[in-house]
Amino acid sequence: MVKLIVGLKGSGKTKTLINLVNTAAETTKGAVVCIQKGSNLIHEITRSVRLINADDYNITTANSLYGFVCGVCASNYDITDIFVDGTMRICQRDLALIEQFVKEAEAILTPNNINLTLTLSLDPAALPEGLKKYVA
């Protein structure tokens, strides 16, 4: 299942994501992964979560994010939840490619019972029609 947390800067998206990540880490019997641009969540996220800095792996587009997510899933069959903070910054604010990423990721993750949650920093009214059904 794919979920989007959408809102303008300062609206509490990251705080919501942190709560979801920590709750997933406490309740899942599998592994939880959190991808972000930078390392500002290192003290907010519980230690059992695999925290990945997108900059360390040169993840700079929606296509590279998709490939990375597929690689992470292929390398660990115990993953139950993947969280991405700062999706707009990672994907260079390209909503068309983010929409494509979400559709392709959903096709791979949903049959494998992996949840994907993304934060998108933009006005919810500017969200493309194809992404509105994923808003949490």
N, CA, C and O of each residue as an XYZ file, in Angstrom:
544
protein
N       0.841     -1.163      0.000
C       0.000      0.000      0.000
C       0.900      1.245      0.000
O       1.935      1.283      0.664
N       0.483      2.243     -0.749
C       1.219      3.509     -0.824
C       0.399      4.596     -0.150
O      -0.807      4.701     -0.372
N       1.058      5.407      0.677
C       0.409      6.544      1.332
C       1.259      7.780      1.104
O       2.488      7.712      1.102
N       0.591      8.914      0.911
C       1.271     10.194      0.776
C       0.879     11.101      1.928
O      -0.293     11.198      2.293
N       1.874     11.762      2.493
C       1.637     12.803      3.491
C       1.985     14.110      2.787
O       3.153     14.380      2.506
N       0.972     14.915      2.506
C       1.136     16.106      1.671
C       0.825     17.361      2.474
O      -0.133     17.396      3.247
N       1.643     18.385      2.283
C       1.400     19.668      2.930
C       2.537     20.622      2.648
O       3.607     20.227      2.185
N       2.291     21.871      2.933
C       3.319     22.891      2.735
C       4.400     22.762      3.799
O       4.212     22.090      4.813
N       5.517     23.401      3.560
C       6.626     23.380      4.509
C       6.132     23.889      5.868
O       5.434     24.899      5.952
N       6.507     23.172      6.920
C       6.109     23.570      8.268
C       4.765     23.049      8.707
O       4.291     23.410      9.785
N       4.130     22.206      7.901
C       2.795     21.720      8.252
C       2.804     20.454      9.104
O       1.740     19.952      9.467
N       3.986     19.930      9.429
C       4.066     18.779     10.315
C       4.196     17.430      9.622
O       3.968     16.393     10.245
N       4.554     17.427      8.361
C       4.690     16.170      7.622
C       5.776     15.272      8.216
O       5.557     14.079      8.426
N       6.929     15.844      8.479
C       8.035     15.046      8.996
C       7.721     14.523     10.389
O       8.052     13.379     10.701
N       7.102     15.318     11.220
C       6.718     14.880     12.564
C       5.746     13.701     12.475
O       5.866     12.732     13.225
N       4.794     13.789     11.563
C       3.858     12.688     11.342
C       4.600     11.446     10.880
O       4.334     10.342     11.355
N       5.534     11.632      9.948
C       6.319     10.512      9.429
C       7.136      9.860     10.546
O       7.187      8.634     10.637
N       7.765     10.655     11.382
C       8.562     10.126     12.495
C       7.692      9.250     13.397
O       8.106      8.160     13.792
N       6.508      9.716     13.716
C       5.587      8.926     14.545
C       5.212      7.618     13.865
O       5.157      6.574     14.515
N       4.951      7.668     12.546
C       4.596      6.456     11.801
C       5.774      5.482     11.757
O       5.583      4.276     11.915
N       6.980      5.990     11.547
C       8.174      5.139     11.491
C       8.383      4.443     12.831
O       8.578      3.229     12.878
N       8.344      5.196     13.900
C       8.579      4.615     15.225
C       7.487      3.628     15.625
O       7.768      2.614     16.263
N       6.247      3.920     15.253
C       5.152      2.983     15.524
C       5.333      1.701     14.728
O       5.140      0.606     15.257
N       5.704      1.832     13.453
C       5.938      0.647     12.623
C       7.070     -0.195     13.193
O       6.984     -1.423     13.210
N       8.124      0.454     13.658
C       9.264     -0.267     14.232
C       8.863     -1.053     15.471
O       9.390     -2.138     15.717
N       7.934     -0.512     16.253
C       7.488     -1.183     17.478
C       6.539     -2.342     17.197
O       6.523     -3.324     17.940
N       5.752     -2.237     16.132
C       4.681     -3.207     15.905
C       4.980     -4.258     14.844
O       4.345     -5.313     14.843
N       5.915     -4.010     13.953
C       6.152     -4.951     12.866
C       7.016     -6.113     13.307
O       7.811     -5.996     14.239
N       6.854     -7.219     12.638
C       7.726     -8.364     12.875
C       8.829     -8.403     11.827
O       9.665     -9.307     11.825
N       8.825     -7.421     10.940
C       9.826     -7.350      9.887
C      10.751     -6.166     10.085
O      10.959     -5.691     11.201
N      11.302     -5.701      8.966
C      12.260     -4.601      8.987
C      11.613     -3.320      8.457
O      10.747     -3.357      7.583
N      12.054     -2.195      9.005
C      11.556     -0.880      8.596
C      12.733     -0.081      8.048
O      13.817     -0.069      8.631
N      12.501      0.591      6.908
C      13.525      1.391      6.250
C      13.000      2.816      6.104
O      11.836      3.026      5.762
N      13.860      3.782      6.363
C      13.505      5.192      6.181
C      14.583      5.846      5.321
O      15.762      5.834      5.674
N      14.170      6.415      4.192
C      15.072      7.096      3.275
C      14.809      8.592      3.391
O      13.659      9.030      3.373
N      15.866      9.363      3.507
C      15.720     10.816      3.609
C      16.872     11.495      2.905
O      17.901     10.875      2.639
N      16.701     12.745      2.609
C      17.781     13.558      2.063
C      18.441     14.250      3.247
O      17.832     15.103      3.892
N      19.685     13.881      3.529
C      20.379     14.406      4.694
C      20.316     13.410      5.836
O      19.944     12.253      5.644
N      20.682     13.866      7.023
C      20.688     12.955      8.175
C      20.047     13.583      9.409
O      20.408     13.253     10.538
N      19.100     14.485      9.190
C      18.508     15.203     10.317
C      17.577     14.352     11.182
O      17.214     14.784     12.276
N      17.180     13.169     10.736
C      16.265     12.340     11.532
C      16.994     11.329     12.413
O      16.350     10.531     13.095
N      18.302     11.350     12.410
C      19.089     10.327     13.094
C      18.755     10.219     14.584
O      18.835      9.127     15.146
N      18.392     11.297     15.218
C      18.069     11.268     16.644
C      16.578     11.099     16.916
O      16.169     10.904     18.061
N      15.778     11.173     15.877
C      14.318     11.090     16.026
C      13.781      9.681     15.786
O      12.738      9.300     16.319
N      14.507      8.920     14.979
C      14.053      7.597     14.564
C      14.689      6.544     15.468
O      15.875      6.624     15.788
N      13.891      5.557     15.878
C      14.399      4.494     16.728
C      15.540      3.741     16.036
O      15.577      3.649     14.809
N      16.451      3.214     16.818
C      17.675      2.606     16.294
C      17.436      1.349     15.470
O      18.299      0.965     14.680
N      16.303      0.707     15.630
C      16.040     -0.531     14.886
C      15.688     -0.267     13.420
O      15.673     -1.192     12.608
N      15.409      0.978     13.087
C      15.046      1.353     11.716
C      16.317      1.604     10.918
O      17.244      2.257     11.396
N      16.351      1.082      9.703
C      17.482      1.331      8.803
C      17.275      2.713      8.192
O      16.415      2.890      7.329
N      18.057      3.688      8.636
C      17.965      5.071      8.161
C      18.991      5.268      7.055
O      20.184      5.043      7.259
N      18.525      5.688      5.888
C      19.378      5.821      4.713
C      19.367      7.262      4.228
O      18.305      7.846      4.014
N      20.549      7.827      4.056
C      20.706      9.171      3.499
C      20.776      9.041      1.982
O      21.706      8.429      1.456
N      19.809      9.607      1.280
C      19.763      9.516     -0.183
C      21.020     10.082     -0.824
O      21.442      9.612     -1.881
N      21.616     11.074     -0.206
C      22.839     11.674     -0.751
C      24.002     10.683     -0.769
O      24.850     10.746     -1.659
N      24.052      9.776      0.194
C      25.133      8.794      0.262
C      25.110      7.820     -0.919
O      26.131      7.223     -1.259
N      23.939      7.667     -1.539
C      23.787      6.718     -2.641
C      23.446      7.420     -3.964
O      23.021      6.778     -4.924
N      23.636      8.729     -3.999
C      23.391      9.519     -5.210
C      21.972      9.329     -5.762
O      21.770      9.208     -6.970
N      21.012      9.307     -4.861
C      19.601      9.196     -5.254
C      19.100     10.617     -5.494
O      18.821     11.351     -4.547
N      18.989     10.998     -6.757
C      18.672     12.385     -7.090
C      17.499     12.538     -8.048
O      17.164     13.656     -8.439
N      16.874     11.438     -8.427
C      15.718     11.492     -9.326
C      14.697     10.446     -8.886
O      14.994      9.573     -8.070
N      13.500     10.548     -9.436
C      12.469      9.553     -9.142
C      12.894      8.178     -9.658
O      12.612      7.160     -9.027
N      13.569      8.152    -10.799
C      14.021      6.878    -11.357
C      15.070      6.219    -10.466
O      15.017      5.010    -10.239
N      16.021      7.002     -9.959
C      17.035      6.415     -9.081
C      16.418      6.003     -7.743
O      16.857      5.025     -7.138
N      15.418      6.730     -7.281
C      14.719      6.340     -6.051
C      13.995      5.010     -6.255
O      14.031      4.142     -5.382
N      13.347      4.851     -7.393
C      12.655      3.594     -7.699
C      13.641      2.423     -7.723
O      13.393      1.378     -7.122
N      14.752      2.613     -8.419
C      15.757      1.556     -8.483
C      16.305      1.210     -7.111
O      16.532      0.040     -6.803
N      16.517      2.227     -6.286
C      17.039      2.004     -4.947
C      16.029      1.245     -4.096
O      16.394      0.302     -3.393
N      14.770      1.646     -4.153
C      13.726      0.963     -3.383
C      13.629     -0.504     -3.817
O      13.502     -1.391     -2.973
N      13.688     -0.758     -5.109
C      13.657     -2.144     -5.594
C      14.857     -2.927     -5.085
O      14.718     -4.082     -4.685
N      16.036     -2.308     -5.096
C      17.235     -2.965     -4.606
C      17.165     -3.270     -3.124
O      17.584     -4.341     -2.685
N      16.639     -2.335     -2.350
C      16.494     -2.550     -0.905
C      15.550     -3.721     -0.649
O      15.819     -4.563      0.208
N      14.456     -3.774     -1.385
C      13.488     -4.864     -1.204
C      14.075     -6.207     -1.644
O      13.836     -7.233     -1.007
N      14.833     -6.193     -2.722
C      15.431     -7.432     -3.219
C      16.492     -7.978     -2.269
O      16.730     -9.185     -2.217
N      17.123     -7.084     -1.524
C      18.199     -7.521     -0.635
C      17.710     -7.979      0.735
O      18.466     -8.590      1.489
N      16.447     -7.687      1.065
C      15.930     -8.041      2.381
C      14.440     -8.366      2.262
O      13.611     -7.472      2.095
N      14.121     -9.632      2.348
C      12.726    -10.058      2.191
C      11.879     -9.823      3.437
O      10.678    -10.093      3.433
N      12.498     -9.325      4.498
C      11.772     -9.080      5.746
C      11.216     -7.664      5.845
O      10.572     -7.335      6.841
N      11.442     -6.825      4.850
C      10.975     -5.433      4.913
C       9.449     -5.389      4.859
O       8.820     -5.998      3.994
N       8.876     -4.654      5.805
C       7.418     -4.476      5.833
C       7.014     -3.044      5.533
O       5.912     -2.797      5.042
N       7.908     -2.088      5.827
C       7.572     -0.677      5.666
C       8.777      0.099      5.143
O       9.904     -0.084      5.602
N       8.507      0.972      4.165
C       9.514      1.895      3.662
C       8.927      3.290      3.752
O       7.804      3.533      3.311
N       9.687      4.198      4.322
C       9.280      5.595      4.465
C      10.291      6.462      3.724
O      11.495      6.209      3.777
N       9.794      7.487      3.033
C      10.669      8.430      2.331
C      10.283      9.836      2.753
O       9.151     10.273      2.541
N      11.231     10.538      3.351
C      11.005     11.929      3.757
C      11.732     12.844      2.779
O      12.873     12.577      2.402
N      11.074     13.914      2.372
C      11.684     14.863      1.441
C      11.655     14.381      0.008
O      12.598     14.613     -0.748
N      10.587     13.716     -0.371
C      10.484     13.150     -1.718
C      10.631     14.209     -2.796
O      11.262     13.958     -3.823
N      10.066     15.374     -2.585
C      10.156     16.437     -3.594
C      11.616     16.860     -3.793
O      12.039     17.082     -4.927
N      12.378     16.972     -2.721
C      13.792     17.367     -2.839
C      14.608     16.258     -3.494
O      15.462     16.530     -4.339
N      14.349     15.021     -3.112
C      15.080     13.891     -3.693
C      14.810     13.809     -5.195
O      15.727     13.562     -5.978
N      13.565     14.014     -5.595
C      13.145     13.828     -6.997
C      13.118     15.127     -7.790
O      12.469     15.194     -8.834
N      13.799     16.143     -7.325
C      13.938     17.424     -8.019
C      12.596     18.062     -8.375
O      12.463     18.715     -9.410
N      11.608     17.868     -7.510
C      10.292     18.498     -7.617
C       9.546     18.156     -8.913
O       8.686     18.922     -9.348
N       9.862     17.029     -9.524
C       9.235     16.609    -10.781
C       8.013     15.738    -10.467
O       8.131     14.527    -10.283
N       6.848     16.371    -10.411
C       5.624     15.657    -10.012
C       5.231     14.557    -10.995
O       4.703     13.524    -10.583
N       5.477     14.762    -12.273
C       5.126     13.738    -13.259
C       5.936     12.461    -13.008
O       5.395     11.356    -13.066
N       7.220     12.619    -12.731
C       8.050     11.440    -12.470
C       7.753     10.836    -11.096
O       7.875      9.624    -10.913
N       7.368     11.666    -10.140
C       6.972     11.138     -8.829
C       5.705     10.297     -8.981
O       5.578      9.238     -8.368
N       4.779     10.773     -9.795
C       3.551     10.010    -10.038
C       3.877      8.668    -10.694
O       3.305      7.642    -10.325
N       4.781      8.671    -11.652
C       5.210      7.426    -12.299
C       5.882      6.503    -11.281
O       5.619      5.300    -11.261
N       6.751      7.069    -10.434
C       7.422      6.289     -9.393
C       6.405      5.612     -8.478
O       6.533      4.426     -8.175
N       5.403      6.358     -8.043
C       4.400      5.813     -7.125
C       3.668      4.642     -7.768
O       3.465      3.613     -7.124
N       3.272      4.787     -9.023
C       2.548      3.706     -9.708
C       3.422      2.475     -9.879
O       2.965      1.354     -9.655
N       4.674      2.671    -10.273
C       5.579      1.537    -10.458
C       5.922      0.882     -9.120
O       5.981     -0.344     -9.026
N       6.147      1.687     -8.097
C       6.465      1.139     -6.782
C       5.280      0.364     -6.213
O       5.450     -0.700     -5.618
N       4.102      0.898     -6.398
C       2.904      0.207     -5.899
C       2.769     -1.176     -6.544
O       2.405     -2.139     -5.870
N       3.057     -1.275     -7.827
C       2.946     -2.550     -8.541
C       3.918     -3.597     -7.998
O       3.632     -4.794     -8.044
N       5.053     -3.155     -7.491
C       6.060     -4.083     -6.960
C       5.830     -4.349     -5.463
O       5.941     -5.490     -5.014
N       5.512     -3.310     -4.701
C       5.457     -3.424     -3.245
C       4.164     -4.034     -2.719
O       4.202     -4.842     -1.791
N       3.039     -3.670     -3.281
C       1.751     -4.141     -2.767
C       1.632     -5.670     -2.785
O       1.211     -6.247     -1.782
N       1.988     -6.350     -3.890
C       1.893     -7.816     -3.860
C       2.814     -8.469     -2.831
O       2.576     -9.602     -2.412
N       3.855     -7.762     -2.428
C       4.795     -8.280     -1.437
C       4.494     -7.783     -0.026
O       5.302     -7.967      0.885
N       3.338     -7.157      0.156
C       2.887     -6.653      1.460
C       3.872     -5.688      2.099
O       4.125     -5.754      3.302
N       4.430     -4.786      1.286
C       5.335     -3.759      1.779
C       4.620     -2.420      1.677
O       4.128     -2.053      0.611
N       4.563     -1.696      2.781
C       3.931     -0.377      2.806
C       4.961      0.689      2.454
O       6.103      0.633      2.910
N       4.557      1.654      1.645
C       5.412      2.772      1.265
C       4.705      4.063      1.652
O       3.563      4.297      1.255
N       5.385      4.895      2.424
C       4.842      6.189      2.835
C       5.826      7.268      2.426
O       7.015      7.187      2.737
N       5.324      8.287      1.723
C       6.147      9.389      1.221
C       5.640     10.710      1.762
O       4.437     10.885      1.955
N       6.556     11.649      2.009
C       6.138     13.021      2.300
C       6.369     13.854      1.040
O       7.397     13.730      0.374
N       5.393     14.703      0.731
C       5.491     15.614     -0.407
C       5.233     17.025      0.091
O       4.159     17.326      0.611
N       6.215     17.874     -0.070
C       6.106     19.250      0.394
C       5.567     20.131     -0.730
O       6.322     20.684     -1.529
N       4.245     20.244     -0.768
C       3.581     21.109     -1.729
C       2.146     21.333     -1.284
O       1.626     20.630     -0.417
N       1.524     22.319     -1.892
C       0.124     22.611     -1.610
C      -0.709     21.413     -2.063
O      -0.594     20.999     -3.217
N      -1.538     20.847     -1.199
C      -2.352     19.701     -1.589
C      -3.211     19.957     -2.831
O      -3.536     19.018     -3.559
N      -3.576     21.200     -3.077
C      -4.365     21.524     -4.263
C      -3.560     21.349     -5.546
O      -4.139     21.195     -6.622
N      -2.233     21.371     -5.446
C      -1.367     21.228     -6.622
C      -1.033     19.770     -6.919
O      -0.311     19.484     -7.874
N      -1.541     18.865     -6.128
C      -1.259     17.446     -6.318
C      -1.930     16.946     -7.596
O      -3.115     17.206     -7.804
N      -1.195     16.232     -8.458
C      -1.806     15.687     -9.679
C      -2.946     14.731     -9.337
O      -2.933     14.081     -8.292
N      -3.906     14.656    -10.209
C      -5.091     13.830     -9.993
C      -4.733     12.358     -9.715
O      -5.380     11.695     -8.904
N      -3.696     11.864    -10.402
C      -3.291     10.472    -10.235
C      -2.712     10.145     -8.870
O      -2.619      8.971     -8.513
N      -2.323     11.148     -8.100
C      -1.742     10.934     -6.766
C      -2.732     11.154     -5.633
O      -2.471     10.752     -4.499
N      -3.857     11.781     -5.920
C      -4.815     12.136     -4.857
C      -5.366     10.927     -4.110
O      -5.693     11.032     -2.928
N      -5.473      9.795     -4.772
C      -6.031      8.612     -4.106
C      -5.100      8.024     -3.049
O      -5.521      7.201     -2.235
N      -3.831      8.447     -3.061
C      -2.854      7.930     -2.104
C      -2.708      8.782     -0.849
O      -2.010      8.390      0.086
N      -3.354      9.935     -0.816
C      -3.205     10.850      0.315
C      -3.776     10.212      1.572
O      -4.907      9.726      1.589
N      -2.961     10.229      2.628
C      -3.371      9.615      3.897
C      -4.282     10.545      4.676
O      -4.728     10.200      5.770
